[in-house]
Amino acid sequence: MTPISLTFMVLSFVVLWGGLIASSVFLTKHPELDESEYPPGGLEDADKALHHSSTTYE
């Protein structure tokens, strides 16, 4: 391999793995929000609405 191709390969590895490591560190310091911090209208609300509005057909 030529020196320029090796340089770009190393650069791409640094960008790829650096981004993975940076995102992992960020997620450990800033975990996902609790359910109470999300705005209303999510999937849980839709499930509750379906269960409350379901009727039985005889």
Jmol script that loads the backbone (N, CA, C; Angstrom):
load data "model"
ATOM      1  N   MET A   1       0.844  -1.177   0.000  1.00  0.00           N
ATOM      2  CA  MET A   1       0.000   0.000   0.000  1.00  0.00           C
ATOM      3  C   MET A   1       0.891   1.241   0.000  1.00  0.00           C
ATOM      4  N   THR A   2       0.381   2.251  -0.611  1.00  0.00           N
ATOM      5  CA  THR A   2       1.149   3.487  -0.692  1.00  0.00           C
ATOM      6  C   THR A   2       1.015   4.264   0.617  1.00  0.00           C
ATOM      7  N   PRO A   3       1.942   5.150   0.882  1.00  0.00           N
ATOM      8  CA  PRO A   3       1.865   5.932   2.129  1.00  0.00           C
ATOM      9  C   PRO A   3       0.590   6.777   2.232  1.00  0.00           C
ATOM     10  N   ILE A   4       0.113   7.311   1.116  1.00  0.00           N
ATOM     11  CA  ILE A   4      -1.111   8.120   1.173  1.00  0.00           C
ATOM     12  C   ILE A   4      -2.326   7.267   1.519  1.00  0.00           C
ATOM     13  N   SER A   5      -2.374   6.033   1.008  1.00  0.00           N
ATOM     14  CA  SER A   5      -3.505   5.160   1.340  1.00  0.00           C
ATOM     15  C   SER A   5      -3.451   4.737   2.804  1.00  0.00           C
ATOM     16  N   LEU A   6      -2.267   4.496   3.325  1.00  0.00           N
ATOM     17  CA  LEU A   6      -2.130   4.165   4.745  1.00  0.00           C
ATOM     18  C   LEU A   6      -2.544   5.351   5.624  1.00  0.00           C
ATOM     19  N   THR A   7      -2.177   6.540   5.197  1.00  0.00           N
ATOM     20  CA  THR A   7      -2.536   7.735   5.952  1.00  0.00           C
ATOM     21  C   THR A   7      -4.052   7.890   6.020  1.00  0.00           C
ATOM     22  N   PHE A   8      -4.720   7.729   4.886  1.00  0.00           N
ATOM     23  CA  PHE A   8      -6.171   7.854   4.877  1.00  0.00           C
ATOM     24  C   PHE A   8      -6.844   6.710   5.629  1.00  0.00           C
ATOM     25  N   MET A   9      -6.246   5.525   5.605  1.00  0.00           N
ATOM     26  CA  MET A   9      -6.807   4.409   6.354  1.00  0.00           C
ATOM     27  C   MET A   9      -6.722   4.687   7.853  1.00  0.00           C
ATOM     28  N   VAL A  10      -5.579   5.155   8.310  1.00  0.00           N
ATOM     29  CA  VAL A  10      -5.416   5.470   9.728  1.00  0.00           C
ATOM     30  C   VAL A  10      -6.344   6.616  10.125  1.00  0.00           C
ATOM     31  N   LEU A  11      -6.466   7.623   9.268  1.00  0.00           N
ATOM     32  CA  LEU A  11      -7.352   8.742   9.549  1.00  0.00           C
ATOM     33  C   LEU A  11      -8.812   8.280   9.661  1.00  0.00           C
ATOM     34  N   SER A  12      -9.223   7.400   8.771  1.00  0.00           N
ATOM     35  CA  SER A  12     -10.604   6.905   8.832  1.00  0.00           C
ATOM     36  C   SER A  12     -10.829   6.056  10.078  1.00  0.00           C
ATOM     37  N   PHE A  13      -9.838   5.272  10.486  1.00  0.00           N
ATOM     38  CA  PHE A  13      -9.964   4.488  11.717  1.00  0.00           C
ATOM     39  C   PHE A  13     -10.096   5.409  12.928  1.00  0.00           C
ATOM     40  N   VAL A  14      -9.308   6.467  12.950  1.00  0.00           N
ATOM     41  CA  VAL A  14      -9.362   7.402  14.077  1.00  0.00           C
ATOM     42  C   VAL A  14     -10.723   8.092  14.134  1.00  0.00           C
ATOM     43  N   VAL A  15     -11.234   8.494  12.994  1.00  0.00           N
ATOM     44  CA  VAL A  15     -12.540   9.157  12.970  1.00  0.00           C
ATOM     45  C   VAL A  15     -13.629   8.184  13.400  1.00  0.00           C
ATOM     46  N   LEU A  16     -13.610   6.980  12.876  1.00  0.00           N
ATOM     47  CA  LEU A  16     -14.643   5.995  13.191  1.00  0.00           C
ATOM     48  C   LEU A  16     -14.611   5.592  14.656  1.00  0.00           C
ATOM     49  N   TRP A  17     -13.473   5.119  15.129  1.00  0.00           N
ATOM     50  CA  TRP A  17     -13.373   4.652  16.503  1.00  0.00           C
ATOM     51  C   TRP A  17     -13.423   5.801  17.500  1.00  0.00           C
ATOM     52  N   GLY A  18     -12.902   6.951  17.115  1.00  0.00           N
ATOM     53  CA  GLY A  18     -12.987   8.124  17.990  1.00  0.00           C
ATOM     54  C   GLY A  18     -14.429   8.550  18.202  1.00  0.00           C
ATOM     55  N   GLY A  19     -15.227   8.508  17.142  1.00  0.00           N
ATOM     56  CA  GLY A  19     -16.637   8.840  17.272  1.00  0.00           C
ATOM     57  C   GLY A  19     -17.376   7.840  18.130  1.00  0.00           C
ATOM     58  N   LEU A  20     -17.042   6.573  17.985  1.00  0.00           N
ATOM     59  CA  LEU A  20     -17.676   5.544  18.810  1.00  0.00           C
ATOM     60  C   LEU A  20     -17.329   5.737  20.281  1.00  0.00           C
ATOM     61  N   ILE A  21     -16.076   5.987  20.562  1.00  0.00           N
ATOM     62  CA  ILE A  21     -15.645   6.198  21.951  1.00  0.00           C
ATOM     63  C   ILE A  21     -16.256   7.472  22.516  1.00  0.00           C
ATOM     64  N   ALA A  22     -16.261   8.542  21.726  1.00  0.00           N
ATOM     65  CA  ALA A  22     -16.830   9.803  22.197  1.00  0.00           C
ATOM     66  C   ALA A  22     -18.320   9.668  22.483  1.00  0.00           C
ATOM     67  N   SER A  23     -19.049   8.973  21.631  1.00  0.00           N
ATOM     68  CA  SER A  23     -20.482   8.798  21.875  1.00  0.00           C
ATOM     69  C   SER A  23     -20.734   7.901  23.077  1.00  0.00           C
ATOM     70  N   SER A  24     -19.902   6.898  23.284  1.00  0.00           N
ATOM     71  CA  SER A  24     -20.055   6.033  24.463  1.00  0.00           C
ATOM     72  C   SER A  24     -19.799   6.813  25.748  1.00  0.00           C
ATOM     73  N   VAL A  25     -18.772   7.646  25.749  1.00  0.00           N
ATOM     74  CA  VAL A  25     -18.476   8.468  26.928  1.00  0.00           C
ATOM     75  C   VAL A  25     -19.610   9.456  27.181  1.00  0.00           C
ATOM     76  N   PHE A  26     -20.126  10.062  26.125  1.00  0.00           N
ATOM     77  CA  PHE A  26     -21.227  11.014  26.279  1.00  0.00           C
ATOM     78  C   PHE A  26     -22.458  10.335  26.865  1.00  0.00           C
ATOM     79  N   LEU A  27     -22.784   9.130  26.368  1.00  0.00           N
ATOM     80  CA  LEU A  27     -23.973   8.442  26.867  1.00  0.00           C
ATOM     81  C   LEU A  27     -23.815   7.971  28.309  1.00  0.00           C
ATOM     82  N   THR A  28     -22.606   7.668  28.737  1.00  0.00           N
ATOM     83  CA  THR A  28     -22.426   7.285  30.137  1.00  0.00           C
ATOM     84  C   THR A  28     -22.551   8.492  31.053  1.00  0.00           C
ATOM     85  N   LYS A  29     -22.146   9.663  30.575  1.00  0.00           N
ATOM     86  CA  LYS A  29     -22.264  10.867  31.401  1.00  0.00           C
ATOM     87  C   LYS A  29     -23.655  11.482  31.328  1.00  0.00           C
ATOM     88  N   HIS A  30     -24.364  11.294  30.225  1.00  0.00           N
ATOM     89  CA  HIS A  30     -25.700  11.847  30.036  1.00  0.00           C
ATOM     90  C   HIS A  30     -26.636  10.720  29.609  1.00  0.00           C
ATOM     91  N   PRO A  31     -27.099   9.906  30.563  1.00  0.00           N
ATOM     92  CA  PRO A  31     -27.975   8.790  30.184  1.00  0.00           C
ATOM     93  C   PRO A  31     -29.311   9.293  29.663  1.00  0.00           C
ATOM     94  N   GLU A  32     -30.101   8.357  29.159  1.00  0.00           N
ATOM     95  CA  GLU A  32     -31.407   8.706  28.620  1.00  0.00           C
ATOM     96  C   GLU A  32     -32.295   9.305  29.701  1.00  0.00           C
ATOM     97  N   LEU A  33     -33.300  10.033  29.269  1.00  0.00           N
ATOM     98  CA  LEU A  33     -34.214  10.684  30.190  1.00  0.00           C
ATOM     99  C   LEU A  33     -35.125   9.665  30.861  1.00  0.00           C
ATOM    100  N   ASP A  34     -35.609  10.027  32.042  1.00  0.00           N
ATOM    101  CA  ASP A  34     -36.626   9.218  32.702  1.00  0.00           C
ATOM    102  C   ASP A  34     -37.946   9.394  31.964  1.00  0.00           C
ATOM    103  N   GLU A  35     -38.866   8.491  32.196  1.00  0.00           N
ATOM    104  CA  GLU A  35     -40.164   8.582  31.534  1.00  0.00           C
ATOM    105  C   GLU A  35     -40.901   9.853  31.922  1.00  0.00           C
ATOM    106  N   SER A  36     -40.660  10.354  33.140  1.00  0.00           N
ATOM    107  CA  SER A  36     -41.360  11.553  33.590  1.00  0.00           C
ATOM    108  C   SER A  36     -40.861  12.806  32.876  1.00  0.00           C
ATOM    109  N   GLU A  37     -39.687  12.744  32.246  1.00  0.00           N
ATOM    110  CA  GLU A  37     -39.124  13.915  31.591  1.00  0.00           C
ATOM    111  C   GLU A  37     -39.513  14.013  30.116  1.00  0.00           C
ATOM    112  N   TYR A  38     -40.143  12.996  29.564  1.00  0.00           N
ATOM    113  CA  TYR A  38     -40.572  13.039  28.176  1.00  0.00           C
ATOM    114  C   TYR A  38     -41.893  13.800  28.067  1.00  0.00           C
ATOM    115  N   PRO A  39     -42.130  14.460  26.959  1.00  0.00           N
ATOM    116  CA  PRO A  39     -43.426  15.124  26.781  1.00  0.00           C
ATOM    117  C   PRO A  39     -44.530  14.092  26.573  1.00  0.00           C
ATOM    118  N   PRO A  40     -45.768  14.454  26.851  1.00  0.00           N
ATOM    119  CA  PRO A  40     -46.871  13.492  26.672  1.00  0.00           C
ATOM    120  C   PRO A  40     -47.098  13.189  25.197  1.00  0.00           C
ATOM    121  N   GLY A  41     -47.674  12.023  24.951  1.00  0.00           N
ATOM    122  CA  GLY A  41     -48.018  11.658  23.582  1.00  0.00           C
ATOM    123  C   GLY A  41     -47.157  10.556  23.014  1.00  0.00           C
ATOM    124  N   GLY A  42     -46.469   9.812  23.842  1.00  0.00           N
ATOM    125  CA  GLY A  42     -45.603   8.747  23.360  1.00  0.00           C
ATOM    126  C   GLY A  42     -46.358   7.454  23.144  1.00  0.00           C
ATOM    127  N   LEU A  43     -45.623   6.383  22.970  1.00  0.00           N
ATOM    128  CA  LEU A  43     -46.224   5.081  22.724  1.00  0.00           C
ATOM    129  C   LEU A  43     -47.032   4.586  23.919  1.00  0.00           C
ATOM    130  N   GLU A  44     -46.568   4.890  25.123  1.00  0.00           N
ATOM    131  CA  GLU A  44     -47.296   4.433  26.300  1.00  0.00           C
ATOM    132  C   GLU A  44     -48.687   5.053  26.341  1.00  0.00           C
ATOM    133  N   ASP A  45     -48.787   6.344  25.980  1.00  0.00           N
ATOM    134  CA  ASP A  45     -50.093   6.996  25.962  1.00  0.00           C
ATOM    135  C   ASP A  45     -50.995   6.375  24.905  1.00  0.00           C
ATOM    136  N   ALA A  46     -50.439   6.004  23.772  1.00  0.00           N
ATOM    137  CA  ALA A  46     -51.224   5.374  22.719  1.00  0.00           C
ATOM    138  C   ALA A  46     -51.724   4.004  23.174  1.00  0.00           C
ATOM    139  N   ASP A  47     -50.880   3.240  23.870  1.00  0.00           N
ATOM    140  CA  ASP A  47     -51.307   1.941  24.388  1.00  0.00           C
ATOM    141  C   ASP A  47     -52.417   2.095  25.419  1.00  0.00           C
ATOM    142  N   LYS A  48     -52.284   3.090  26.293  1.00  0.00           N
ATOM    143  CA  LYS A  48     -53.321   3.326  27.298  1.00  0.00           C
ATOM    144  C   LYS A  48     -54.636   3.703  26.629  1.00  0.00           C
ATOM    145  N   ALA A  49     -54.570   4.528  25.607  1.00  0.00           N
ATOM    146  CA  ALA A  49     -55.786   4.952  24.910  1.00  0.00           C
ATOM    147  C   ALA A  49     -56.463   3.767  24.229  1.00  0.00           C
ATOM    148  N   LEU A  50     -55.667   2.864  23.661  1.00  0.00           N
ATOM    149  CA  LEU A  50     -56.250   1.694  23.010  1.00  0.00           C
ATOM    150  C   LEU A  50     -56.935   0.781  24.013  1.00  0.00           C
ATOM    151  N   HIS A  51     -56.313   0.599  25.175  1.00  0.00           N
ATOM    152  CA  HIS A  51     -56.891  -0.292  26.174  1.00  0.00           C
ATOM    153  C   HIS A  51     -58.136   0.314  26.812  1.00  0.00           C
ATOM    154  N   HIS A  52     -58.161   1.633  26.977  1.00  0.00           N
ATOM    155  CA  HIS A  52     -59.314   2.276  27.609  1.00  0.00           C
ATOM    156  C   HIS A  52     -60.487   2.404  26.635  1.00  0.00           C
ATOM    157  N   SER A  53     -60.204   2.526  25.360  1.00  0.00           N
ATOM    158  CA  SER A  53     -61.281   2.732  24.404  1.00  0.00           C
ATOM    159  C   SER A  53     -61.735   1.446  23.722  1.00  0.00           C
ATOM    160  N   SER A  54     -61.140   0.331  24.106  1.00  0.00           N
ATOM    161  CA  SER A  54     -61.526  -0.919  23.455  1.00  0.00           C
ATOM    162  C   SER A  54     -62.894  -1.371  23.951  1.00  0.00           C
ATOM    163  N   THR A  55     -63.690  -1.780  23.020  1.00  0.00           N
ATOM    164  CA  THR A  55     -65.024  -2.279  23.369  1.00  0.00           C
ATOM    165  C   THR A  55     -65.120  -3.725  22.896  1.00  0.00           C
ATOM    166  N   THR A  56     -65.991  -4.449  23.531  1.00  0.00           N
ATOM    167  CA  THR A  56     -66.192  -5.832  23.112  1.00  0.00           C
ATOM    168  C   THR A  56     -67.406  -5.918  22.218  1.00  0.00           C
ATOM    169  N   TYR A  57     -67.271  -6.625  21.144  1.00  0.00           N
ATOM    170  CA  TYR A  57     -68.361  -6.797  20.205  1.00  0.00           C
ATOM    171  C   TYR A  57     -68.924  -8.200  20.389  1.00  0.00           C
ATOM    172  N   GLU A  58     -70.218  -8.270  20.593  1.00  0.00           N
ATOM    173  CA  GLU A  58     -70.850  -9.564  20.801  1.00  0.00           C
ATOM    174  C   GLU A  58     -71.713  -9.949  19.645  1.00  0.00           C
TER     175      GLU A  58
END
end "model"
wireframe off; spacefill off
backbone 0.3
color backbone group
